[in-house]
Amino acid sequence: MIEAYTKQLNRRFIWGLTLCGDAVRVYSIFNDHLLASRDMKLTEVDGRAKLIQLLVNWSFCEDHRLGYDPTMTWLPKL
């Protein structure tokens, strides 16, 4: 995770997923804390639906919802 912050300096947080057996968990990883979702069970219809909904929503997200800081801009002359 440190690599993402060092290579993308305009990051506020990073999204992450873990898959353990039949359970998926989503994480928001900040530089000073971590938020985790409840398990989404892939063996259950509701769990699969939540995961699909999450992936579809990520595909349509604006950059600031994906963790990029819109207040940071690059100065090309520096």
Rosetta blueprint (number, residue, H / E / L):
1 M L
2 I H
3 E H
4 A H
5 Y H
6 T H
7 K H
8 Q L
9 L L
10 N L
11 R E
12 R L
13 F E
14 I E
15 W E
16 G E
17 L E
18 T E
19 L E
20 C E
21 G L
22 D L
23 A E
24 V E
25 R E
26 V E
27 Y E
28 S E
29 I E
30 F E
31 N L
32 D L
33 H L
34 L E
35 L E
36 A E
37 S L
38 R L
39 D L
40 M E
41 K E
42 L L
43 T L
44 E L
45 V H
46 D H
47 G H
48 R H
49 A H
50 K H
51 L H
52 I H
53 Q H
54 L H
55 L H
56 V H
57 N H
58 W H
59 S H
60 F L
61 C L
62 E L
63 D H
64 H H
65 R H
66 L H
67 G L
68 Y E
69 D L
70 P L
71 T L
72 M L
73 T L
74 W L
75 L L
76 P L
77 K L
78 L L
